[in-house]
Amino acid sequence: MDAILGYIVALTLSMLGVAGFTTWARLGVANVQTAATAGQMLTFDKAAQQYVQDNGSTIAALATATAPVTITPAMLIAAGYLPNGFSPTNVFGQTWQLQVLQPSAGQLQSLVTSQGGTPISNTRQLVQIAAQAGAQGGFVPYANQAGDASMSPTTANGAYGGWKLPLANYTNPGSGHLASLLAFTNMQSSNAYLYRVAVPGHPELNTMQTALNMGTHDVDNAANVNATGVDVQNPNGTPTVMVGNTKLTSVGSQAILQADGGTVLTTSAGSSAPLSAGDISSDGTVAGNYIQPNGIVAAGQACAPNGTMAKSGTGPIFCKSGVWQPALFNTIPDTQVLQWLETWGVETTRYCPPGYAAMSATSIVVPSGTYSCLSTVFNNPASQQSGDVFAGCTSHMSGDTGYMNQLVCARFQ
């Protein structure tokens, strides 16, 4: 009988030890769950925070004060913010989720929650997970949790009262779930980058705010380049602008257009466009429907060089022998012949009437008529007459008393 009693006592004592071991084992498992969940939560929080900073403008274009933008673990994995092996759920089967509201323009409020799965019924463990996740860690409490009347399932609470956030505009996971309030993000402060894609409502993300230095590299495959000016410099050679197979370059102060074919100047509609320039020089032929000189001169004035064309009040006029002379057309000219007799040794000057040009001048010695010579027709700029003639001969016979001068003037109608 004593042996039986001893056996019962021993069995009872051993059972007490097993019960204690079971309790400690259960606590150990809970601690492992707590640490694992908090670590996973912290990893997701960091990825979520970075995602919001990098994509703030895109999110701001969609989020409002009451309608959040939702980002899933799959999206963060696909974008490279989480590793491929990251589990979207925690040990309680709850799925991590990021939601972002925009309470005021440009200000983003991000909240990470765990959705679905099994609610964490151990409130002590619930708080411990939130605390181990850092200052942003929190949870959705049970009503009057720990005897605190302020605890409500409609509000997420930070660990040890660090923060409170109403869940009215977020997807409320319900009591026993985790939450992390990420720092408010000013979406404009994180955009010191030039976006290569358009962000609706934010053209500033595609706008340079300083000069762009390509470091001697090319800019390829551009469509239209709109600019207020183009400054082409080449410190290592001749600056060149290529338009198709046409090259525009410069040498010194000269601009050179090199084209294999002709150069055509047109309007935007494709018709011929006017060209305004100073002197135009051509080594070949200048052809056109009409020639319209703008320079106005008077017949008989000095000119240079010969062959220059201008216009008078009645028609075209050409520079010939240093004098502006009307063009000769197949018309009958209006002529006047001026004659006068001079004593030998006396030299005089005569002029054509206004509007007439001197065509020829001769002198005949009198009375013998044996010798004759051409007089010189020239212009007198000071008098602005139509033509001056110097008449006189240097050869004559004894007994000659003088010479007869003749000046032929003509005007073409």
C-alpha positions as CSV (number, residue, x, y, z in Angstrom):
1,M,0.0,0.0,0.0
2,D,2.8,2.4,0.8
3,A,4.3,1.7,-2.6
4,I,1.1,2.5,-4.3
5,L,0.8,5.8,-2.4
6,G,4.4,6.7,-3.3
7,Y,3.8,5.9,-6.9
8,I,0.7,8.2,-6.9
9,V,2.7,11.0,-5.3
10,A,5.5,10.7,-7.8
11,L,3.1,10.6,-10.7
12,T,1.4,13.7,-9.4
13,L,4.6,15.6,-9.0
14,S,5.8,14.6,-12.5
15,M,2.5,15.8,-14.0
16,L,2.9,19.2,-12.3
17,G,6.3,19.5,-14.1
18,V,4.8,18.6,-17.5
19,A,2.2,21.3,-17.0
20,G,4.8,23.9,-16.3
21,F,6.9,22.7,-19.3
22,T,3.8,23.0,-21.5
23,T,3.2,26.6,-20.4
24,W,6.8,27.6,-21.0
25,A,6.7,25.9,-24.4
26,R,3.5,27.8,-25.3
27,L,5.1,31.0,-24.3
28,G,8.2,30.2,-26.4
29,V,6.1,29.6,-29.5
30,A,4.3,32.9,-28.9
31,N,7.5,34.8,-28.6
32,V,8.8,33.3,-31.8
33,Q,5.5,34.2,-33.6
34,T,5.8,37.7,-32.2
35,A,9.4,38.3,-33.4
36,A,8.7,36.7,-36.8
37,T,5.6,38.8,-37.4
38,A,7.2,42.0,-36.2
39,G,10.2,41.5,-38.4
40,Q,8.1,40.7,-41.4
41,M,5.9,43.8,-40.6
42,L,9.0,46.0,-40.4
43,T,10.3,44.7,-43.8
44,F,7.0,45.5,-45.4
45,D,6.8,48.9,-43.8
46,K,10.2,49.9,-45.2
47,A,9.3,48.7,-48.7
48,A,6.0,50.5,-48.5
49,Q,7.6,53.8,-47.4
50,Q,10.2,53.7,-50.2
51,Y,7.5,52.9,-52.8
52,V,5.5,56.0,-51.7
53,Q,8.5,58.2,-51.8
54,D,9.5,57.1,-55.3
55,N,5.9,57.1,-56.7
56,G,4.4,60.0,-54.8
57,S,3.2,62.0,-57.8
58,T,1.6,59.0,-59.4
59,I,-0.2,58.2,-56.2
60,A,-1.2,61.8,-55.6
61,A,-2.8,61.9,-59.0
62,L,-5.2,59.1,-57.8
63,A,-5.6,59.3,-54.1
64,T,-8.1,61.6,-52.4
65,A,-8.9,62.5,-48.8
66,T,-11.5,59.7,-48.7
67,A,-10.5,57.2,-51.4
68,P,-7.1,55.6,-50.8
69,V,-4.8,54.0,-53.3
70,T,-4.1,50.4,-52.5
71,I,-0.7,48.7,-53.0
72,T,-0.4,45.0,-52.5
73,P,2.6,42.8,-51.7
74,A,2.6,41.5,-55.3
75,M,2.9,45.1,-56.6
76,L,5.9,45.8,-54.3
77,I,7.5,42.5,-55.3
78,A,7.0,43.2,-59.0
79,A,8.5,46.7,-58.6
80,G,11.5,45.3,-56.8
81,Y,10.8,46.8,-53.4
82,L,10.4,43.3,-51.8
83,P,12.3,40.2,-52.6
84,N,10.6,37.5,-54.8
85,G,10.4,35.1,-51.8
86,F,8.6,37.5,-49.5
87,S,5.4,36.0,-48.1
88,P,2.4,38.2,-48.5
89,T,0.9,36.8,-45.3
90,N,2.1,36.6,-41.7
91,V,2.0,33.6,-39.4
92,F,-1.7,34.3,-38.6
93,G,-2.6,34.1,-42.3
94,Q,-3.2,37.9,-42.4
95,T,-2.3,39.6,-45.7
96,W,-0.2,42.8,-45.7
97,Q,-1.6,45.8,-47.5
98,L,-0.6,49.4,-48.0
99,Q,-3.2,52.2,-48.5
100,V,-2.4,55.8,-49.1
101,L,-4.8,58.8,-48.6
102,Q,-4.2,62.4,-49.6
103,P,-5.7,64.5,-46.7
104,S,-4.5,67.7,-48.3
105,A,-3.0,68.5,-51.7
106,G,0.5,67.1,-51.9
107,Q,0.5,65.4,-48.5
108,L,0.3,61.6,-48.5
109,Q,-0.7,59.6,-45.4
110,S,0.2,55.9,-45.7
111,L,-1.2,53.1,-43.5
112,V,-0.1,49.5,-43.6
113,T,-2.6,46.9,-42.2
114,S,-2.9,43.2,-42.0
115,Q,-6.1,42.0,-43.6
116,G,-8.1,38.8,-43.2
117,G,-6.6,35.6,-41.7
118,T,-7.0,34.8,-38.0
119,P,-7.4,37.7,-35.6
120,I,-4.7,37.8,-32.9
121,S,-6.8,37.1,-29.8
122,N,-3.9,37.3,-27.4
123,T,-4.0,41.1,-26.8
124,R,-0.6,41.0,-25.0
125,Q,0.9,39.4,-28.1
126,L,-0.9,41.9,-30.3
127,V,0.7,44.8,-28.5
128,Q,4.1,43.2,-28.4
129,I,4.2,42.7,-32.1
130,A,3.3,46.3,-32.7
131,A,6.0,47.5,-30.2
132,Q,8.7,45.3,-31.8
133,A,7.9,46.8,-35.2
134,G,9.1,50.3,-34.1
135,A,7.5,53.6,-33.5
136,Q,5.2,53.3,-36.6
137,G,3.9,49.9,-35.3
138,G,0.3,49.7,-34.1
139,F,-2.8,47.5,-34.0
140,V,-6.5,47.5,-34.2
141,P,-7.7,46.9,-30.6
142,Y,-10.7,45.1,-29.2
143,A,-13.4,47.3,-27.6
144,N,-12.3,48.4,-24.1
145,Q,-9.1,46.4,-24.5
146,A,-7.1,46.2,-21.2
147,G,-10.0,48.1,-19.5
148,D,-9.3,51.2,-21.6
149,A,-12.6,52.8,-22.8
150,S,-10.8,54.7,-25.5
151,M,-9.8,51.5,-27.3
152,S,-12.2,51.0,-30.2
153,P,-12.1,48.8,-33.3
154,T,-12.7,51.9,-35.5
155,T,-9.4,53.4,-34.6
156,A,-5.8,52.1,-35.1
157,N,-3.5,52.7,-32.1
158,G,0.2,52.9,-32.0
159,A,2.1,50.8,-29.5
160,Y,2.0,52.3,-26.0
161,G,-0.3,55.1,-27.3
162,G,2.3,56.5,-29.8
163,W,-0.4,57.5,-32.3
164,K,-4.1,57.1,-33.1
165,L,-5.7,57.1,-36.6
166,P,-9.4,56.7,-37.4
167,L,-10.0,54.0,-40.0
168,A,-13.1,55.4,-41.6
169,N,-11.5,56.1,-44.9
170,Y,-9.3,53.0,-44.9
171,T,-10.2,49.3,-45.2
172,N,-10.7,48.4,-41.6
173,P,-9.3,44.9,-41.0
174,G,-11.1,44.6,-37.6
175,S,-9.8,43.9,-34.1
176,G,-6.8,41.7,-33.6
177,H,-5.0,42.9,-36.7
178,L,-1.8,45.0,-37.1
179,A,-1.3,48.5,-38.4
180,S,1.7,50.8,-39.2
181,L,1.3,54.5,-39.7
182,L,4.1,55.6,-42.0
183,A,5.4,59.1,-41.9
184,F,3.5,61.8,-43.8
185,T,5.1,62.2,-47.2
186,N,5.4,65.4,-49.1
187,M,5.2,64.1,-52.7
188,Q,6.9,67.2,-54.0
189,S,9.9,66.9,-51.8
190,S,10.8,63.5,-53.1
191,N,10.7,64.4,-56.8
192,A,14.2,65.7,-57.5
193,Y,14.2,63.3,-60.4
194,L,13.2,63.8,-64.1
195,Y,10.5,61.3,-64.9
196,R,10.7,59.7,-68.3
197,V,7.0,59.0,-68.4
198,A,4.1,61.4,-68.1
199,V,2.3,61.7,-64.8
200,P,-1.3,63.1,-65.2
201,G,-1.6,66.5,-63.6
202,H,2.1,66.9,-62.9
203,P,4.0,68.3,-65.9
204,E,6.7,69.6,-63.6
205,L,8.0,66.0,-63.3
206,N,9.0,66.1,-66.9
207,T,10.5,69.6,-66.7
208,M,14.2,70.3,-66.4
209,Q,15.1,72.9,-63.9
210,T,18.7,73.4,-64.9
211,A,20.9,73.1,-68.0
212,L,21.3,69.5,-69.3
213,N,24.9,68.6,-70.0
214,M,25.1,65.5,-72.3
215,G,28.9,65.2,-71.9
216,T,29.5,65.1,-75.7
217,H,27.0,62.3,-76.1
218,D,24.2,62.2,-78.7
219,V,20.5,62.7,-78.4
220,D,18.9,60.1,-80.7
221,N,15.5,59.5,-82.1
222,A,13.9,62.8,-81.2
223,A,10.7,63.9,-83.0
224,N,10.1,67.7,-82.8
225,V,12.6,69.8,-80.8
226,N,11.0,73.1,-79.8
227,A,13.3,75.8,-78.6
228,T,13.7,79.6,-78.4
229,G,17.1,79.3,-80.0
230,V,19.8,76.9,-81.1
231,D,23.4,77.6,-80.3
232,V,25.7,75.1,-82.1
233,Q,29.3,75.2,-81.0
234,N,32.1,72.7,-81.7
235,P,35.3,73.4,-79.8
236,N,37.0,70.5,-81.6
237,G,36.0,71.3,-85.2
238,T,33.4,73.0,-87.5
239,P,29.9,73.3,-85.9
240,T,27.4,71.5,-88.2
241,V,23.7,71.2,-88.4
242,M,22.4,68.3,-90.5
243,V,18.9,68.3,-92.0
244,G,18.5,65.1,-94.0
245,N,21.4,65.2,-96.5
246,T,21.8,69.0,-96.2
247,K,24.6,70.4,-94.1
248,L,24.5,73.9,-92.5
249,T,27.8,74.9,-91.2
250,S,30.0,78.0,-90.7
251,V,33.5,79.1,-91.5
252,G,34.6,82.3,-89.8
253,S,31.7,84.8,-90.2
254,Q,30.2,82.9,-93.2
255,A,27.2,80.6,-93.1
256,I,27.5,77.8,-95.6
257,L,24.6,75.6,-96.8
258,Q,25.8,72.5,-98.5
259,A,23.2,70.6,-100.5
260,D,23.5,68.1,-103.4
261,G,20.4,69.5,-105.1
262,G,18.8,72.9,-105.4
263,T,17.8,75.1,-102.4
264,V,14.1,76.0,-102.3
265,L,12.6,78.7,-100.1
266,T,8.8,78.2,-99.6
267,T,6.0,79.2,-97.3
268,S,4.5,76.7,-94.9
269,A,1.8,76.2,-97.5
270,G,4.4,75.2,-100.1
271,S,4.3,78.2,-102.3
272,S,7.3,80.4,-103.2
273,A,8.4,82.6,-100.3
274,P,10.0,86.1,-100.6
275,L,13.7,86.5,-99.9
276,S,14.9,89.7,-98.2
277,A,18.7,90.2,-98.3
278,G,21.4,92.7,-99.1
279,D,23.8,91.9,-101.9
280,I,23.1,88.6,-103.7
281,S,26.0,87.2,-105.7
282,S,25.8,84.3,-108.1
283,D,28.5,82.5,-110.0
284,G,25.8,81.0,-112.3
285,T,22.5,82.1,-113.8
286,V,19.8,83.9,-111.8
287,A,16.5,83.1,-113.5
288,G,13.0,84.3,-112.6
289,N,9.7,85.5,-114.1
290,Y,10.4,89.1,-113.4
291,I,13.2,91.5,-112.4
292,Q,12.0,94.5,-110.4
293,P,14.7,97.0,-109.5
294,N,14.0,99.2,-106.5
295,G,16.8,101.7,-107.2
296,I,15.7,104.9,-108.9
297,V,18.2,107.0,-110.8
298,A,18.1,109.7,-113.5
299,A,19.6,109.4,-117.0
300,G,23.0,111.0,-117.3
301,Q,24.1,110.4,-113.8
302,A,27.4,108.7,-113.0
303,C,27.2,105.0,-112.2
304,A,29.3,101.9,-111.5
305,P,29.8,99.2,-112.4
306,N,28.8,99.0,-116.0
307,G,25.9,96.7,-116.7
308,T,24.0,97.6,-113.5
309,M,20.3,97.9,-113.9
310,A,18.0,100.4,-112.2
311,K,14.8,102.2,-113.0
312,S,13.9,105.8,-113.8
313,G,10.5,107.5,-113.8
314,T,9.7,106.1,-117.2
315,G,11.3,102.6,-117.3
316,P,14.5,100.6,-116.9
317,I,17.8,102.2,-117.2
318,F,21.3,100.7,-117.5
319,C,24.8,101.8,-116.4
320,K,26.8,102.1,-119.7
321,S,30.2,103.7,-120.0
322,G,29.9,105.0,-116.4
323,V,26.6,106.9,-117.2
324,W,23.0,105.9,-116.6
325,Q,21.4,105.5,-120.0
326,P,17.9,104.5,-120.9
327,A,17.3,101.1,-122.4
328,L,17.2,101.1,-126.3
329,F,13.9,99.6,-127.4
330,N,12.6,99.2,-131.0
331,T,10.9,102.6,-130.8
332,I,11.5,105.9,-132.6
333,P,13.5,108.1,-130.3
334,D,12.9,111.7,-129.8
335,T,16.1,113.4,-130.8
336,Q,17.6,116.9,-130.6
337,V,20.7,118.0,-132.4
338,L,22.6,120.9,-130.9
339,Q,25.1,122.7,-133.2
340,W,27.3,125.7,-132.5
341,L,30.3,127.4,-134.1
342,E,33.3,128.3,-132.1
343,T,36.4,130.3,-132.7
344,W,39.6,128.3,-132.8
345,G,41.1,127.9,-129.4
346,V,37.9,128.5,-127.5
347,E,36.5,125.5,-125.8
348,T,32.9,125.4,-124.5
349,T,30.6,123.0,-122.8
350,R,27.0,122.2,-123.8
351,Y,24.3,120.0,-122.2
352,C,21.5,117.9,-123.4
353,P,18.0,119.1,-122.3
354,P,16.6,117.5,-119.2
355,G,15.3,114.0,-119.9
356,Y,17.7,113.5,-122.8
357,A,20.9,111.6,-123.0
358,A,23.9,112.5,-125.0
359,M,24.4,109.9,-127.8
360,S,27.3,111.4,-129.8
361,A,29.3,114.5,-130.3
362,T,31.4,115.6,-133.3
363,S,33.5,118.7,-134.3
364,I,34.2,119.8,-137.9
365,V,36.9,122.3,-138.7
366,V,35.8,125.3,-140.8
367,P,36.0,126.5,-143.4
368,S,38.1,123.8,-145.0
369,G,36.2,120.9,-143.5
370,T,39.2,118.9,-144.0
371,Y,39.7,117.7,-140.4
372,S,37.0,116.3,-138.0
373,C,37.3,114.7,-134.6
374,L,35.0,113.2,-132.0
375,S,34.3,115.3,-129.0
376,T,34.2,113.7,-125.5
377,V,30.8,113.1,-123.9
378,F,31.0,112.9,-120.1
379,N,28.9,113.6,-117.1
380,N,29.0,116.6,-114.8
381,P,27.8,115.5,-111.4
382,A,27.9,119.0,-110.0
383,S,25.5,120.3,-112.5
384,Q,23.3,117.2,-112.5
385,Q,22.7,117.8,-116.2
386,S,21.7,115.0,-118.6
387,G,25.1,115.1,-120.4
388,D,28.1,117.4,-120.9
389,V,30.1,117.6,-124.1
390,F,33.6,119.0,-124.5
391,A,34.0,120.0,-128.1
392,G,37.3,120.7,-129.7
393,C,39.9,119.5,-132.2
394,T,43.6,119.7,-132.0
395,S,44.4,119.6,-135.7
396,H,43.6,122.2,-138.3
397,M,45.0,123.9,-141.5
398,S,46.3,127.4,-141.9
399,G,43.4,129.7,-142.6
400,D,40.8,127.7,-140.6
401,T,38.9,130.0,-138.4
402,G,37.1,127.6,-136.1
403,Y,35.1,124.4,-135.9
404,M,31.4,123.4,-135.9
405,N,30.3,121.3,-132.9
406,Q,27.4,118.9,-133.0
407,L,25.8,117.2,-130.0
408,V,23.1,114.6,-130.6
409,C,20.6,114.0,-127.7
410,A,17.9,111.4,-127.6
411,R,15.0,110.5,-125.4
412,F,13.1,107.2,-125.8
413,Q,9.4,107.2,-125.0
